[in-house]
Amino acid sequence: MQQDQFKLFAQSAEQFQHSFGDAWQKAMQSFQGLNFPQAGSKAGAAPAPALKFDADKVQALQQQYLEDAAELWNQSLHGVPEVKDKRFSAEAWGGNPMAAFSAATYLLNSRTLMGLADAVEADKKTRVKIRFSLEQVLAASAPSNFMAFNVDAQKKAIETQGESIAKGMQNLLHDIEQGHVSMTDESQFEVGKNVATTEGSVVFENELFQLLEYKPLTAKVYEKPFLLVPPCINKFYILDLQPDNSLIRYAVEQGHRTFVVSWRNPDESLAHKTWDNYIQDAVIKAISVVQEISGAKHINALGFCVGGTMLGTALAVLAARGEKPVSSATFLTTFLDFSDTGILDVFIDESFVSAKEQQLGQGGLMKGQDLASTFAFLRPNDLVWNYVVGNYLKGETPPPFDLLYWNSDSTNLPGPYYAWYLRNTYLENNLVKPGKAVVCGEKVDLRKVDIPVYIYGSREDHIVPISGSYASTQCLPGKKRFVMGASGHIAGVINPPAKNKRSHWIGPADKFPADVNDWIAKAKEHPGSWWTDWSQWLKGNAGKQIAAPKTYGKGKYKAIEPAPGRYVLVKA
């Protein structure tokens, strides 16, 4: 019996060694297809040379691999090898020695290949590109992704007499038709019915956006109205998912007369729109309309993600014109300084940006689904293969989750806007170079945006790393408050106080060292949401309280239609 088991394990080991040899070869081929920048040369100017490896690191990897393989072998001969990975955590994996061995072998090979990627003798950016490409190969080739190896999916097929396989095929055909992998049961949500339900009205619209005004929930409101600028790469209702986790509703409940930009989902009629158009005809226009409706000389504003980048740009343009209509600004997980863009830097070099400029710079659309796929593959196991396994191999319907419904409701971007953004932010970081970027005919100089600012960053954010959010403290001259929250890009922001979840950190009020780690070292942890801290800060910049308005809009700005309006309903 032991001899037969030995043969089975040997065959399995040989099979997986062969498969990962193929995976490594494919990874190497993909690496050679990347334009790796070389020291002293322009990015993309020449094809990448053959990769070289640090001999000492390779030798250490070989030794470690032999030791780990021997340990795995011994575990397999005396029982079921231990596998610590959530992809293989189901009982079926632990109850099947062959399946457990295949999973353990996959993980061993994955660790070794990632170590080999780290042993490449190259600059940091090249190694990051290699690691990213290899992570995609390894994530895709996990045995859990294939019915032939996934014993948990096999068990379910047997238990359901094949029904799970039939349901999986239905799910696959459905997702092919809709154009993306289902992350949640999208049939359970409808915008305006059970998401984006805060009561309000559209009070202005042009070809780029609708302006929503929300019904006051207090007898008095602060004299300075509050404008939110969400990212145009997504829809605004991330800020208004459900009543109990809506930042918009929270602001209204705190006594702020609240307005929100709802971006139009671009079609071919907007394919020529530029960054300048969005700054002048959307952000600056929204500010002026809020002023006219409210009668207030100054307003408060908030920008989220690229909405914050646009808000910061608009404030710099207005400052260059001698105008300061915004008396305080909040920046949530926002880049103004693009020195450290984290994993997204893997995509950015001169050749990539030039190609996008040639493709889209004079017109066209950057498809929302392409953008969504890019962000999903930043975390392939959690945001791609997890759903492939559940939806198609197991025939499961993912549970309803409002945040993931919003995440799947993608938006397009005008090509010229996208091309300008790539070059002037991610590639050349021009917004923090005084006078380098020219927007709406004005030289951008963030040093002129001399107003109180509240800057928030999420500790585990993989889209805007905490260092990227914190960098705004170094380029804005006004009085600053920086707060770090737990979790990631979205979950860290959408963290209402009533949930009493996570923590936030606040450092010394007047000390912002250049390195975020120095700030973190002196910051104090506070349990619960950062919203309450922000609310107190915003109230301190909102002026006196006045009677709440009884109607939407004012003068020529009439109520057009109920919130959330038409624009947010348009699918990409």
Secondary structure, 3 states (H helix, E strand, C coil): CHHHHHHHHHHHHHHHHHHHHHHHHHHHHHHHCCCCCCCCCCCCCCCCCCCCECHHHHHHHHHHHHHHHHHHHHHHHHCCCCCCCHHHCCHHHHCCHHHHHHHHHHHHHHHHHHHHHHCECCCHHHHHHHHHHHHHHHHHCCHHHCCCCCHHHHHHHHHCCCHHHHHHHHHHHHHHHHCCCCCCCHHHCCECCCECCCCEEEEEECCCEEEEEECCCCCEEECCCEEEECCCCCCHHHHCCCHHHCHHHHHHHCCCCEEEEEECCCCHHHCCCCHHHHHHHHHHHHHHHHHHHHCCCCEEEEEECHHHHHHHHHHHHHHHCCCCCEEEEEEECCCCCCCCCHHHHHHCCHHHHHHHHHHHCCCCEECHHHHHHHHHCCCHHHHHHHHHHHHHHCCCCCCCCHHHHHHHCCCCEEHHHHHHHHHHHHHCCHHHCCCCCEECCEECCHHHCCCCEEEEEECCCCCCCHHHHHCHHHHCCCCEEEEEECCCCCCCCCCCHHHCCCEEEECCCCCCCCCHHHHHHHCEEEECCCHHHHHHHHHCCCCCEEECCCCCCECCECCCEECCCCHHHCCC
